[in-house]
Amino acid sequence: MSGTSLDGIDVALVEFKDDKPQMLASHYQPYPPSLKAVLLELHQPGFDEIHRTQLASIALARAYADASHALLNKAGVSPQLVLAIGSHGQTIRHRPEQGYTVQLGNGALLAELTGIHVVSDFRSRDIAAGGQGAPLVPAFHDMMLRHPAIHRVILNLGGIANLTDLQPGHGTTGFDSGPGNLLLDSWISKHHGKPYDENGEWAASGKVIPELLQRMMAEPYFSESPPKSTGRDLFNLAWLEDRLNGTESPADVQATLLALTCNSIAQALDRFCAGAEELYLCGGGAHNAALASALQQRLPHCRIRKTDALGIPADWMEAIAFAWLARQTMTLQPGNLPAATGASHPCVLGAIYPA
């Protein structure tokens, strides 16, 4: 898994027994700064874009292969024992309203370099069936994390925040609520050269600017009803800077961005997941203590914990989920959840590149 935050590659080795996943080993490999810079540039149109996109896709496949080999060496597992690699790829465009989404990664090269079957391009089939192509992980949450009597919501705090509503007696739904870490990471990177705001300490040092928060919360996306998904195409540094007047303290902007993430999540919970009793956090933002505290204050009647309490580590939820999605594809079973993506029917997702 390599997500919107553009920090690096999460690789999980997963075994399924009785349809339950067991993570045998994990490995994290950060992106080289040069590759991250190229990927960021590709989010916007530019010179010789097709050529640069293909070179980036090849570089990603080589990085994914290196990370896969490192994981297998760590685990002492031969590639011949692995059924398939589920490779999400790196999103550089997500335009479901135009009928497409683009994830780089060159599945053919990854299969060649690893000697393992590769499943990639998971999102395109859902979009072809009229869906958003995202979020896909709610189908995994539905299979693994439901409780027969407790109303749970799973909150993935990646670059984008997405919610899965697991209400007893009702079908599972899921959607992107808006920015998770993306704007927080971009702002601290611009001002301090850091990849993220550890524990939300910089945000905690500032004060929320009510007028700025109001301008940001006026973004039409927040008032749209699910199914919906978003990404860097909308929420990016330019989007933020368009809403600044230039006199704000950077620390106060960071505090306001944390409030934006918190408020947009809480608003979405109130509107579309009413009555939730438990909120389980996963993704990198689950470690942001200031954000978790703000969410608890905003949602006093909701018990908030990390998904580790349910047996799935918060840092590895999405990597494990894409192992499950690859397994669904290899066994020709649907991997999407139409109630979450808006697709017209369940689909077998992804393209298979045999080794």
KEKE-3310 file (N, C-alpha, C; in steps of 0.2 Angstrom, whole numbers, plus 5000, padded with zeros to 4 digits):
npx = (5004:5003:4999:4989:4996:5009:5021:5028:5030:5020:5021:5013:5014:5002:4992:4978:4967:4952:4946:4950:4962:4979:4993:5009:5021:5029:5034:5041:5045:5052:5049:5061:5067:5068:5059:5047:5046:5044:5032:5023:5024:5018:5004:4999:4996:5009:5025:5029:5022:5016:5027:5035:5026:5026:5040:5040:5031:5038:5049:5042:5037:5049:5053:5043:5045:5058:5054:5045:5054:5062:5053:5050:5062:5065:5054:5058:5052:5049:5047:5039:5030:5020:5004:4999:5003:4995:4994:4991:4996:5001:4991:4989:4979:4962:4948:4933:4921:4924:4925:4937:4952:4969:4982:4999:5012:5015:5011:5015:5029:5032:5028:5037:5049:5048:5043:5031:5013:5004:4991:4983:4978:4965:4954:4948:4938:4927:4924:4921:4909:4901:4904:4913:4926:4932:4929:4938:4941:4931:4923:4932:4932:4919:4918:4927:4926:4914:4901:4889:4880:4884:4886:4898:4911:4923:4937:4948:4963:4972:4981:4969:4954:4943:4927:4919:4904:4897:4884:4873:4861:4860:4865:4882:4891:4901:4913:4923:4927:4934:4949:4963:4977:4983:4983:4988:5001:5007:5007:5016:5027:5030:5034:5042:5050:5047:5040:5028:5017:5022:5012:5004:5009:5014:5002:4995:5001:4997:4983:4965:4959:4944:4937:4945:4943:4929:4929:4935:4927:4917:4918:4911:4911:4910:4897:4891:4882:4885:4887:4904:4920:4937:4953:4970:4967:4958:4960:4973:4989:4987:4974:4972:4980:4973:4963:4968:4973:4986:4991:4991:4997:5008:5008:4995:4988:4990:4984:4971:4969:4970:4958:4949:4950:4946:4933:4926:4926:4918:4906:4902:4900:4890:4880:4879:4882:4874:4872:4883:4893:4905:4921:4934:4951:4963:4977:4990:4987:4981:4990:4991:4990:4985:4974:4966:4962:4955:4945:4938:4934:4925:4916:4909:4901:4905:4915:4932:4946:4961:4962:4969:4964:4954:4961:4968:4982:4983:4992:4994:4982:4977:4986:4984:4971:4972:4979:4968:4959:4966:4966:4952:4951:4959:4952:4941:4930:4919:4926:4922:4911:4896:4887:4896:4904:4896:4894:4885:4884:4891:4908:4922:4937:4952:4967:4976:4992:5001:5014)
npy = (4994:5011:5027:5042:5051:5050:5045:5033:5015:5002:4986:4970:4953:4941:4928:4918:4910:4901:4911:4922:4935:4934:4943:4940:4945:4962:4977:4992:5005:5019:5032:5038:5055:5060:5053:5055:5068:5069:5062:5070:5081:5075:5076:5087:5094:5094:5097:5085:5075:5061:5053:5055:5050:5037:5033:5036:5026:5014:5016:5015:5002:4995:5000:4994:4981:4979:4982:4971:4960:4963:4961:4948:4942:4946:4938:4925:4918:4910:4917:4908:4903:4912:4917:4929:4946:4960:4975:4991:5003:5020:5034:5046:5053:5056:5055:5051:5056:5059:5047:5040:5034:5035:5025:5023:5010:4999:4984:4973:4973:4972:4959:4953:4956:4950:4937:4933:4932:4946:4957:4972:4989:4991:4999:5003:4995:4996:5009:5008:5002:5012:5017:5026:5021:5021:5023:5007:4999:4998:4986:4976:4979:4977:4963:4959:4966:4969:4970:4961:4968:4981:4997:5002:5012:5014:5023:5028:5036:5042:5051:5056:5056:5043:5035:5020:5014:5003:4998:4989:4978:4985:4988:4990:5005:5017:5031:5045:5057:5069:5079:5071:5068:5075:5090:5095:5088:5094:5108:5108:5103:5113:5124:5119:5109:5096:5079:5076:5081:5077:5069:5079:5091:5103:5109:5109:5120:5131:5142:5140:5148:5155:5161:5157:5143:5143:5147:5136:5125:5128:5123:5115:5100:5095:5096:5087:5072:5054:5041:5046:5052:5058:5067:5072:5080:5089:5093:5102:5110:5122:5124:5127:5139:5147:5151:5158:5174:5179:5184:5176:5167:5154:5143:5144:5142:5128:5123:5126:5118:5106:5107:5107:5094:5087:5093:5090:5077:5074:5080:5073:5060:5063:5066:5055:5043:5042:5039:5031:5021:5017:5022:5017:5020:5020:5020:5032:5044:5040:5040:5053:5062:5074:5076:5065:5068:5079:5074:5066:5075:5082:5072:5066:5055:5044:5030:5030:5022:5013:5002:4992:4986:4978:4968:4971:4979:4997:5003:4995:4991:4995:4989:4975:4974:4976:4964:4955:4960:4956:4943:4941:4944:4934:4923:4925:4933:4946:4962:4975:4986:4991:4999:5008:5013:5017:5009:5000:4987:4972:4969:4959:4964:4973:4969:4955:4950:4937:4928)
npz = (5000:4995:4999:4999:5007:5002:5009:5009:5007:5012:5017:5019:5024:5023:5029:5026:5036:5038:5033:5040:5042:5045:5050:5046:5044:5042:5033:5031:5019:5016:5004:4992:4993:4980:4972:4978:4975:4962:4960:4967:4958:4947:4950:4945:4929:4917:4907:4895:4900:4899:4896:4908:4917:4914:4917:4931:4935:4932:4941:4953:4952:4954:4966:4974:4972:4978:4991:4993:4992:5003:5014:5012:5014:5027:5034:5031:5020:5005:4988:4981:4989:4990:4985:4978:4975:4981:4974:4977:4971:4966:4967:4956:4949:4952:4946:4946:4942:4929:4924:4926:4935:4941:4945:4948:4944:4937:4935:4927:4927:4940:4943:4935:4941:4954:4953:4957:4956:4952:4957:4952:4949:4955:4956:4944:4938:4947:4944:4931:4932:4936:4949:4962:4963:4975:4993:4994:5005:5015:5011:5016:5030:5033:5032:5042:5054:5059:5072:5081:5089:5092:5087:5076:5069:5058:5056:5044:5044:5033:5021:5015:5024:5028:5031:5038:5040:5052:5056:5066:5059:5048:5031:5026:5024:5017:5015:5009:5020:5019:5020:5028:5034:5024:5021:5033:5033:5022:5025:5036:5031:5021:5030:5040:5035:5038:5037:5043:5057:5072:5084:5083:5088:5084:5079:5091:5097:5092:5088:5084:5070:5068:5057:5046:5047:5045:5031:5025:5028:5021:5009:4995:4994:5007:5010:5002:4999:5002:4990:4989:4985:4987:4984:4981:4970:4973:4987:4992:4993:4986:4986:5000:5001:4994:5002:5012:5020:5021:5032:5043:5057:5055:5064:5069:5058:5056:5067:5064:5053:5058:5066:5055:5049:5060:5062:5050:5049:5061:5058:5047:5053:5062:5052:5044:5050:5062:5079:5082:5092:5094:5089:5079:5075:5062:5051:5048:5054:5066:5076:5079:5093:5097:5087:5090:5103:5100:5092:5102:5111:5103:5100:5112:5116:5110:5110:5108:5100:5094:5080:5083:5095:5090:5084:5072:5067:5068:5059:5049:5043:5029:5021:5024:5020:5006:5003:5006:4996:4985:4986:4985:4971:4965:4968:4961:4967:4971:4976:4979:4987:4983:4990:4996:4986:4976:4964:4952:4954:4962:4959:4952:4956:4948:4939:4933:4933:4928:4935)
capx = (5000:5006:4993:4989:5002:5016:5027:5032:5027:5018:5020:5011:5013:4996:4990:4971:4964:4945:4944:4952:4969:4984:4999:5015:5027:5027:5040:5040:5050:5050:5050:5067:5064:5067:5053:5041:5045:5042:5025:5020:5023:5013:4998:4997:4998:5015:5028:5031:5018:5015:5034:5037:5022:5028:5046:5038:5028:5043:5053:5038:5037:5056:5053:5038:5049:5063:5050:5043:5060:5064:5048:5050:5069:5063:5050:5061:5047:5051:5042:5035:5024:5015:4999:4999:5004:4990:4997:4987:4999:5001:4987:4991:4973:4956:4942:4928:4916:4925:4926:4944:4957:4976:4987:5005:5015:5018:5011:5019:5036:5032:5027:5043:5054:5047:5041:5024:5007:5002:4985:4984:4972:4959:4949:4945:4932:4922:4922:4917:4902:4897:4906:4918:4932:4934:4934:4937:4943:4925:4921:4936:4929:4912:4919:4931:4926:4907:4899:4881:4875:4887:4887:4905:4913:4930:4940:4955:4966:4978:4981:4962:4950:4937:4923:4915:4899:4895:4878:4870:4855:4860:4871:4888:4892:4908:4915:4929:4924:4938:4956:4965:4984:4986:4985:4993:5008:5009:5009:5022:5033:5032:5036:5048:5053:5046:5035:5022:5017:5022:5008:5000:5012:5014:4995:4993:5005:4993:4975:4961:4956:4937:4936:4948:4940:4923:4930:4937:4921:4912:4920:4905:4912:4908:4890:4888:4880:4889:4894:4909:4927:4941:4960:4974:4965:4954:4963:4980:4992:4984:4967:4973:4982:4967:4958:4972:4974:4993:4993:4990:5003:5009:5006:4988:4985:4991:4979:4965:4969:4968:4951:4946:4950:4941:4926:4923:4924:4913:4900:4900:4898:4883:4875:4878:4883:4871:4871:4889:4895:4913:4925:4941:4956:4968:4981:4996:4984:4979:4995:4991:4987:4980:4968:4962:4959:4950:4939:4935:4930:4919:4911:4909:4897:4908:4922:4937:4951:4964:4959:4973:4960:4950:4966:4971:4986:4981:4997:4994:4975:4976:4990:4981:4965:4973:4980:4962:4956:4970:4963:4946:4952:4962:4947:4935:4925:4919:4930:4919:4905:4892:4884:4901:4907:4890:4894:4879:4884:4897:4913:4928:4942:4959:4970:4980:4998:5004:5022)
capy = (5000:5017:5031:5049:5054:5049:5044:5027:5009:4997:4979:4965:4946:4939:4922:4918:4904:4901:4918:4927:4937:4934:4946:4936:4950:4968:4980:4999:5007:5026:5034:5042:5061:5062:5049:5058:5075:5067:5060:5076:5085:5072:5077:5093:5094:5097:5095:5078:5071:5054:5050:5056:5046:5030:5032:5035:5019:5009:5017:5013:4995:4993:5001:4989:4974:4979:4981:4964:4956:4964:4958:4940:4940:4946:4933:4919:4915:4910:4919:4903:4901:4918:4917:4935:4953:4965:4981:4997:5008:5027:5038:5053:5057:5052:5059:5046:5060:5059:5040:5037:5035:5033:5023:5020:5005:4994:4977:4968:4974:4970:4952:4950:4957:4946:4930:4932:4935:4953:4960:4979:4993:4988:5004:5005:4991:4999:5015:5006:5000:5018:5019:5031:5017:5022:5019:5000:4995:4996:4979:4972:4981:4973:4956:4957:4970:4970:4967:4960:4973:4987:5002:5004:5016:5013:5029:5028:5043:5043:5058:5058:5052:5039:5032:5014:5013:4996:4998:4982:4977:4989:4987:4994:5011:5020:5037:5049:5063:5075:5079:5068:5071:5078:5097:5095:5086:5099:5114:5108:5102:5120:5129:5116:5103:5089:5075:5076:5085:5072:5069:5085:5095:5110:5111:5111:5126:5137:5143:5140:5154:5154:5164:5153:5137:5143:5147:5130:5121:5130:5119:5111:5093:5093:5095:5082:5065:5049:5039:5051:5051:5064:5066:5078:5084:5094:5096:5102:5117:5128:5125:5130:5145:5152:5153:5162:5181:5180:5187:5171:5163:5147:5138:5145:5138:5121:5122:5127:5113:5100:5107:5106:5087:5085:5095:5087:5070:5074:5082:5067:5055:5066:5066:5049:5038:5044:5034:5027:5020:5016:5024:5014:5023:5017:5024:5036:5049:5037:5042:5060:5063:5080:5075:5060:5071:5084:5070:5064:5081:5083:5066:5064:5049:5039:5027:5030:5018:5011:4996:4986:4983:4973:4963:4973:4985:5003:5005:4990:4990:4995:4984:4969:4975:4975:4957:4952:4962:4952:4936:4941:4944:4928:4918:4928:4935:4953:4965:4981:4987:4996:5004:5013:5016:5019:5005:4997:4980:4970:4967:4956:4970:4972:4966:4950:4949:4931:4928)
capz = (5000:4996:4999:4997:5010:4999:5013:5007:5005:5018:5014:5024:5022:5026:5028:5028:5039:5040:5030:5044:5040:5050:5047:5048:5044:5039:5032:5029:5015:5014:4997:4991:4991:4973:4969:4981:4972:4955:4961:4968:4952:4942:4952:4941:4922:4915:4901:4893:4906:4898:4897:4915:4921:4913:4920:4938:4936:4932:4947:4958:4952:4956:4974:4977:4971:4983:4997:4994:4994:5010:5018:5012:5018:5035:5036:5029:5016:4998:4984:4978:4993:4990:4980:4974:4978:4979:4973:4976:4966:4968:4964:4954:4947:4954:4943:4944:4938:4922:4922:4927:4940:4938:4950:4944:4948:4932:4938:4923:4929:4947:4942:4932:4946:4960:4951:4960:4952:4954:4956:4953:4946:4958:4956:4937:4937:4950:4941:4925:4934:4938:4955:4963:4963:4982:4996:4993:5011:5018:5010:5021:5036:5033:5033:5047:5060:5062:5079:5080:5093:5094:5081:5075:5064:5057:5053:5042:5044:5029:5018:5015:5030:5026:5036:5036:5045:5053:5060:5066:5056:5042:5026:5027:5020:5018:5010:5011:5023:5017:5022:5035:5036:5018:5022:5039:5031:5017:5028:5041:5026:5019:5035:5044:5031:5041:5033:5047:5063:5076:5089:5082:5093:5081:5079:5098:5099:5089:5090:5079:5067:5066:5050:5041:5048:5042:5024:5023:5029:5016:5003:4994:4995:5014:5011:4997:5002:4999:4989:4987:4986:4985:4985:4980:4965:4976:4993:4991:4996:4982:4989:5006:5001:4991:5008:5017:5018:5021:5039:5048:5060:5052:5069:5070:5052:5057:5072:5060:5048:5063:5067:5049:5049:5066:5061:5044:5051:5066:5054:5043:5058:5064:5047:5040:5055:5068:5084:5083:5099:5095:5083:5079:5071:5059:5047:5051:5058:5072:5081:5081:5099:5097:5083:5094:5108:5097:5090:5108:5113:5098:5100:5119:5117:5106:5113:5102:5101:5088:5078:5087:5100:5086:5082:5066:5069:5064:5054:5043:5040:5022:5017:5025:5016:4999:5003:5005:4990:4980:4987:4982:4964:4963:4968:4957:4971:4971:4981:4980:4991:4980:4995:4998:4980:4971:4958:4950:4956:4965:4954:4953:4954:4947:4933:4936:4929:4930:4936)
cpx = (5004:5001:4994:4994:5008:5022:5031:5027:5026:5017:5019:5011:5007:4994:4982:4969:4957:4943:4946:4960:4973:4990:5005:5021:5025:5034:5037:5046:5049:5052:5057:5064:5063:5061:5047:5040:5042:5034:5021:5019:5018:5006:4995:4999:5005:5019:5030:5028:5018:5022:5036:5033:5024:5035:5045:5035:5033:5047:5049:5038:5044:5056:5048:5042:5054:5060:5048:5048:5062:5060:5049:5057:5068:5059:5053:5056:5049:5045:5037:5029:5019:5010:4999:5001:4998:4993:4992:4989:4998:4997:4990:4985:4967:4950:4936:4922:4917:4926:4932:4947:4963:4980:4993:5008:5017:5018:5014:5026:5037:5032:5034:5049:5054:5045:5035:5019:5006:4995:4985:4978:4965:4953:4945:4939:4926:4919:4918:4910:4898:4899:4911:4925:4935:4928:4933:4938:4936:4922:4925:4933:4923:4913:4923:4929:4919:4906:4891:4877:4878:4888:4894:4906:4920:4933:4947:4958:4973:4978:4973:4959:4944:4934:4920:4910:4896:4890:4874:4863:4854:4866:4876:4889:4899:4909:4920:4925:4928:4946:4957:4971:4986:4988:4989:5000:5011:5011:5015:5028:5035:5036:5042:5051:5052:5040:5028:5023:5016:5017:5003:5003:5012:5007:4993:4996:5001:4986:4971:4959:4949:4935:4938:4944:4933:4924:4931:4931:4916:4913:4914:4905:4909:4901:4887:4887:4884:4884:4898:4916:4931:4949:4964:4972:4961:4958:4970:4982:4989:4977:4967:4975:4977:4963:4962:4972:4981:4995:4993:4997:5003:5006:4998:4984:4985:4985:4972:4964:4967:4961:4947:4945:4945:4934:4922:4922:4918:4906:4898:4897:4891:4878:4874:4879:4880:4870:4877:4891:4902:4916:4932:4945:4961:4972:4986:4993:4982:4984:4995:4987:4982:4974:4964:4959:4954:4944:4935:4931:4924:4914:4911:4906:4900:4915:4927:4944:4955:4961:4964:4969:4955:4955:4969:4975:4984:4986:4997:4987:4974:4980:4987:4975:4966:4976:4973:4959:4960:4967:4956:4946:4954:4957:4940:4929:4925:4923:4927:4913:4901:4889:4889:4903:4902:4890:4887:4878:4891:4902:4919:4933:4949:4961:4975:4986:5002:5011:5025)
cpy = (5006:5022:5038:5053:5054:5048:5038:5021:5004:4991:4974:4958:4944:4932:4922:4911:4905:4908:4923:4929:4937:4937:4943:4940:4956:4972:4987:5002:5014:5028:5038:5049:5063:5059:5053:5065:5074:5066:5066:5081:5082:5073:5083:5092:5097:5095:5088:5073:5064:5051:5050:5051:5039:5028:5032:5028:5014:5010:5014:5005:4992:4994:4996:4982:4974:4978:4974:4959:4957:4961:4951:4938:4940:4941:4926:4915:4915:4913:4914:4901:4907:4917:4923:4941:4957:4972:4987:5002:5015:5031:5044:5057:5052:5056:5054:5050:5060:5052:5037:5038:5032:5031:5020:5014:4999:4987:4972:4968:4971:4962:4949:4950:4952:4939:4928:4935:4942:4955:4968:4982:4991:4993:5005:5001:4994:5005:5014:5004:5006:5020:5024:5027:5018:5024:5011:4996:4994:4989:4974:4973:4977:4966:4954:4961:4972:4967:4967:4965:4980:4991:5004:5008:5015:5019:5028:5035:5043:5050:5061:5053:5049:5035:5025:5014:5006:4996:4992:4983:4981:4987:4992:4999:5013:5026:5040:5056:5070:5074:5075:5071:5075:5085:5098:5094:5092:5105:5114:5106:5109:5124:5126:5111:5097:5086:5075:5079:5079:5073:5076:5091:5103:5113:5113:5117:5132:5137:5143:5147:5153:5155:5159:5146:5137:5144:5140:5125:5123:5127:5114:5103:5091:5092:5090:5075:5060:5045:5045:5049:5057:5062:5073:5083:5090:5097:5096:5109:5123:5129:5129:5137:5150:5154:5157:5169:5183:5183:5182:5169:5156:5142:5138:5141:5131:5119:5122:5121:5106:5100:5106:5098:5084:5086:5091:5080:5069:5075:5076:5061:5057:5065:5059:5043:5039:5038:5030:5027:5019:5018:5021:5018:5019:5022:5028:5041:5046:5038:5049:5061:5069:5079:5070:5063:5076:5080:5068:5069:5083:5078:5063:5057:5043:5037:5027:5026:5016:5004:4990:4983:4978:4968:4965:4979:4991:5005:5001:4988:4990:4990:4977:4969:4973:4968:4954:4954:4958:4945:4935:4940:4937:4922:4920:4929:4943:4956:4972:4981:4992:5001:5010:5017:5019:5015:5002:4990:4978:4968:4964:4962:4968:4968:4961:4950:4943:4931:4924)
cpz = (5000:4994:4998:5001:5007:5003:5011:5006:5011:5014:5020:5021:5026:5024:5030:5030:5041:5038:5034:5042:5046:5047:5050:5048:5041:5038:5029:5025:5013:5007:4997:4990:4984:4970:4972:4977:4965:4955:4963:4962:4947:4944:4948:4934:4921:4909:4901:4899:4905:4899:4904:4919:4920:4917:4928:4939:4936:4939:4953:4958:4955:4964:4977:4977:4977:4990:4998:4995:5001:5015:5018:5015:5025:5037:5035:5025:5009:4994:4981:4982:4993:4984:4975:4978:4976:4980:4972:4971:4969:4964:4962:4951:4950:4952:4941:4941:4931:4919:4922:4933:4938:4944:4946:4948:4943:4935:4934:4926:4936:4947:4940:4937:4952:4959:4955:4956:4956:4952:4957:4949:4948:4957:4950:4936:4940:4947:4934:4926:4937:4945:4956:4963:4970:4986:4995:5000:5015:5017:5015:5028:5038:5035:5039:5054:5062:5069:5078:5084:5094:5087:5081:5069:5063:5053:5051:5041:5040:5027:5017:5021:5026:5031:5034:5042:5046:5058:5060:5063:5050:5037:5028:5022:5021:5013:5013:5014:5021:5019:5028:5037:5030:5019:5028:5037:5027:5020:5033:5036:5023:5024:5039:5041:5034:5038:5037:5054:5069:5082:5089:5087:5090:5081:5086:5100:5097:5091:5084:5076:5065:5059:5045:5041:5044:5034:5021:5023:5024:5009:5001:4995:5002:5014:5006:5001:4998:4994:4987:4989:4984:4986:4984:4974:4967:4982:4993:4993:4992:4985:4996:5006:4998:4997:5013:5015:5019:5028:5045:5051:5057:5057:5070:5064:5053:5062:5069:5056:5052:5064:5061:5048:5054:5064:5055:5046:5056:5062:5050:5047:5060:5059:5044:5044:5062:5073:5085:5090:5100:5088:5084:5073:5068:5054:5051:5056:5065:5078:5083:5087:5100:5093:5087:5099:5106:5095:5097:5111:5109:5098:5107:5120:5114:5109:5107:5104:5094:5086:5080:5092:5097:5083:5075:5068:5064:5058:5048:5040:5033:5018:5018:5021:5009:4998:5002:4999:4984:4980:4984:4974:4962:4963:4965:4961:4971:4977:4983:4984:4988:4984:4997:4992:4975:4965:4958:4952:4959:4959:4957:4951:4952:4941:4936:4931:4932:4930:4930)
residu = (MET:SER:GLY:THR:SER:LEU:ASP:GLY:ILE:ASP:VAL:ALA:LEU:VAL:GLU:PHE:LYS:ASP:ASP:LYS:PRO:GLN:MET:LEU:ALA:SER:HIS:TYR:GLN:PRO:TYR:PRO:PRO:SER:LEU:LYS:ALA:VAL:LEU:LEU:GLU:LEU:HIS:GLN:PRO:GLY:PHE:ASP:GLU:ILE:HIS:ARG:THR:GLN:LEU:ALA:SER:ILE:ALA:LEU:ALA:ARG:ALA:TYR:ALA:ASP:ALA:SER:HIS:ALA:LEU:LEU:ASN:LYS:ALA:GLY:VAL:SER:PRO:GLN:LEU:VAL:LEU:ALA:ILE:GLY:SER:HIS:GLY:GLN:THR:ILE:ARG:HIS:ARG:PRO:GLU:GLN:GLY:TYR:THR:VAL:GLN:LEU:GLY:ASN:GLY:ALA:LEU:LEU:ALA:GLU:LEU:THR:GLY:ILE:HIS:VAL:VAL:SER:ASP:PHE:ARG:SER:ARG:ASP:ILE:ALA:ALA:GLY:GLY:GLN:GLY:ALA:PRO:LEU:VAL:PRO:ALA:PHE:HIS:ASP:MET:MET:LEU:ARG:HIS:PRO:ALA:ILE:HIS:ARG:VAL:ILE:LEU:ASN:LEU:GLY:GLY:ILE:ALA:ASN:LEU:THR:ASP:LEU:GLN:PRO:GLY:HIS:GLY:THR:THR:GLY:PHE:ASP:SER:GLY:PRO:GLY:ASN:LEU:LEU:LEU:ASP:SER:TRP:ILE:SER:LYS:HIS:HIS:GLY:LYS:PRO:TYR:ASP:GLU:ASN:GLY:GLU:TRP:ALA:ALA:SER:GLY:LYS:VAL:ILE:PRO:GLU:LEU:LEU:GLN:ARG:MET:MET:ALA:GLU:PRO:TYR:PHE:SER:GLU:SER:PRO:PRO:LYS:SER:THR:GLY:ARG:ASP:LEU:PHE:ASN:LEU:ALA:TRP:LEU:GLU:ASP:ARG:LEU:ASN:GLY:THR:GLU:SER:PRO:ALA:ASP:VAL:GLN:ALA:THR:LEU:LEU:ALA:LEU:THR:CYS:ASN:SER:ILE:ALA:GLN:ALA:LEU:ASP:ARG:PHE:CYS:ALA:GLY:ALA:GLU:GLU:LEU:TYR:LEU:CYS:GLY:GLY:GLY:ALA:HIS:ASN:ALA:ALA:LEU:ALA:SER:ALA:LEU:GLN:GLN:ARG:LEU:PRO:HIS:CYS:ARG:ILE:ARG:LYS:THR:ASP:ALA:LEU:GLY:ILE:PRO:ALA:ASP:TRP:MET:GLU:ALA:ILE:ALA:PHE:ALA:TRP:LEU:ALA:ARG:GLN:THR:MET:THR:LEU:GLN:PRO:GLY:ASN:LEU:PRO:ALA:ALA:THR:GLY:ALA:SER:HIS:PRO:CYS:VAL:LEU:GLY:ALA:ILE:TYR:PRO:ALA)
# end
